[in-house]
Amino acid sequence: MESDIDPHALIGRKAVDHEGARIGTVDEVYLDDATGIPEWAAIRTGLFSRDAFVPLEPSRLVSGVLRVPFARALIRDAPDFGVGRHLSPQQELRLYRHYGLDASPPEPHEDLEFGRVAGREDA
C-alpha cells in the first residue's frame, strides 16, 4: 500500500475483495512497529461478525475503497486475534502464511570479519 497514506483516512472505508464483492468496513489500521507504515487493516465483516485482518500490501485504495486482492472466503477465514491489541510477530506470521505471502526473514549476511580484531592478523 502507498506508504504515505494516512492510516486514519482508511478507517470507515468500504473494503472489497478481488472480485469487487463487499467484505465490510475498515475498523482499525495496524502499523509496522519498526517503520510506522500501515501494515494490516482489521475489517468489520458484518453487523454481528468479527474483524478480519487483511494485509495492506498488496491491497490498494482506489476511489476511496480498499481493494483487497484476495477472495472474500479467504479473508473471512483469517485467524481471529481480536482487535484493539498489538499483533505479535507470531500472529503476523500466521496471517502472512494464511494469505500465502512471503514473510520469511531476510537471509543472514555472513560477516567474514566476525571474531577478528581490527589491525591484528592473528586474531
C-alpha positions as CSV (number, residue, x, y, z in Angstrom):
1,M,0.0,0.0,0.0
2,E,1.2,3.5,-0.5
3,S,3.5,4.3,2.4
4,D,2.4,8.0,2.6
5,I,-1.3,7.2,3.3
6,D,-2.8,8.4,6.5
7,P,-3.9,5.4,8.4
8,H,-6.8,7.4,9.9
9,A,-8.1,8.0,6.4
10,L,-8.7,4.2,6.0
11,I,-10.9,3.9,9.0
12,G,-14.5,3.7,8.0
13,R,-13.7,3.0,4.3
14,K,-15.6,0.2,2.5
15,A,-13.4,-2.8,1.6
16,V,-14.0,-5.2,-1.3
17,D,-12.4,-8.4,-2.4
18,H,-10.6,-9.3,-5.6
19,E,-13.9,-9.6,-7.5
20,G,-15.3,-6.3,-6.1
21,A,-17.7,-8.1,-3.6
22,R,-18.1,-6.1,-0.4
23,I,-16.1,-7.5,2.6
24,G,-17.0,-4.9,5.1
25,T,-15.7,-1.7,6.6
26,V,-12.2,-0.9,7.8
27,D,-12.4,-0.8,11.6
28,E,-8.7,-0.4,12.6
29,V,-5.3,0.0,11.0
30,Y,-2.2,-1.6,12.4
31,L,1.3,0.0,11.8
32,D,4.6,-1.8,11.5
33,D,6.5,-1.4,14.8
34,A,9.8,-0.7,13.1
35,T,8.7,1.6,10.2
36,G,5.4,3.1,11.3
37,I,4.0,2.2,7.9
38,P,0.4,0.9,7.8
39,E,0.7,-2.9,7.5
40,W,-2.7,-4.5,8.4
41,A,-6.3,-3.5,8.4
42,A,-9.0,-5.0,10.6
43,I,-12.2,-5.2,8.5
44,R,-15.6,-5.5,10.3
45,T,-17.1,-8.2,8.2
46,G,-20.7,-7.8,9.3
47,L,-23.0,-6.3,11.9
48,F,-22.6,-9.1,14.4
49,S,-19.5,-10.5,12.9
50,R,-15.8,-10.2,13.8
51,D,-13.0,-8.2,12.4
52,A,-10.8,-10.0,9.8
53,F,-7.2,-8.9,9.3
54,V,-6.0,-8.2,5.8
55,P,-2.6,-7.1,4.6
56,L,-2.4,-3.6,3.3
57,E,0.4,-4.7,0.9
58,P,-0.7,-5.7,-1.9
59,S,-4.1,-4.0,-1.2
60,R,-4.9,-0.7,-2.9
61,L,-7.0,2.3,-2.0
62,V,-9.0,3.1,-5.2
63,S,-11.6,5.8,-5.4
64,G,-12.0,5.7,-1.6
65,V,-12.5,1.9,-1.5
66,L,-9.9,-0.5,-0.1
67,R,-9.4,-3.2,-2.7
68,V,-8.1,-6.4,-1.2
69,P,-6.7,-8.9,-3.8
70,F,-8.0,-12.0,-2.0
71,A,-11.2,-13.9,-2.1
72,R,-13.9,-13.0,0.5
73,A,-14.0,-16.5,1.8
74,L,-10.2,-16.5,2.5
75,I,-10.5,-13.1,4.3
76,R,-13.3,-14.3,6.5
77,D,-11.4,-17.4,7.4
78,A,-8.3,-15.4,8.5
79,P,-7.1,-16.1,12.0
80,D,-9.0,-14.1,14.6
81,F,-6.8,-12.3,17.1
82,G,-9.4,-9.7,18.2
83,V,-8.9,-6.0,17.7
84,G,-7.6,-3.3,19.9
85,R,-4.4,-5.2,20.8
86,H,-0.9,-5.3,19.4
87,L,-0.2,-8.1,16.9
88,S,2.7,-10.3,18.0
89,P,5.3,-11.4,15.4
90,Q,3.9,-14.9,15.7
91,Q,0.4,-13.7,14.9
92,E,1.6,-11.6,11.9
93,L,3.5,-14.7,10.6
94,R,0.2,-16.7,10.9
95,L,-1.6,-14.0,8.9
96,Y,1.1,-13.9,6.2
97,R,1.0,-17.6,5.9
98,H,-2.8,-17.6,5.7
99,Y,-2.7,-15.2,2.8
100,G,0.2,-17.1,1.1
101,L,2.5,-14.1,1.4
102,D,6.3,-14.5,1.9
103,A,7.1,-13.4,5.4
104,S,10.4,-15.2,5.7
105,P,13.1,-13.2,7.4
106,P,16.0,-11.9,5.2
107,E,18.9,-14.3,4.7
108,P,21.5,-13.7,7.3
109,H,24.5,-11.9,6.0
110,E,27.7,-13.8,6.7
111,D,30.1,-11.4,8.4
112,L,33.5,-12.5,7.3
113,E,35.2,-10.2,9.8
114,F,33.3,-11.6,12.8
115,G,35.7,-12.6,15.6
116,R,38.7,-10.8,14.2
117,V,40.1,-7.8,15.9
118,A,40.9,-4.9,13.7
119,G,44.5,-4.4,12.9
120,R,45.5,-7.9,14.1
121,E,46.4,-10.6,11.6
122,D,46.5,-13.4,14.1
123,A,43.0,-12.9,15.6
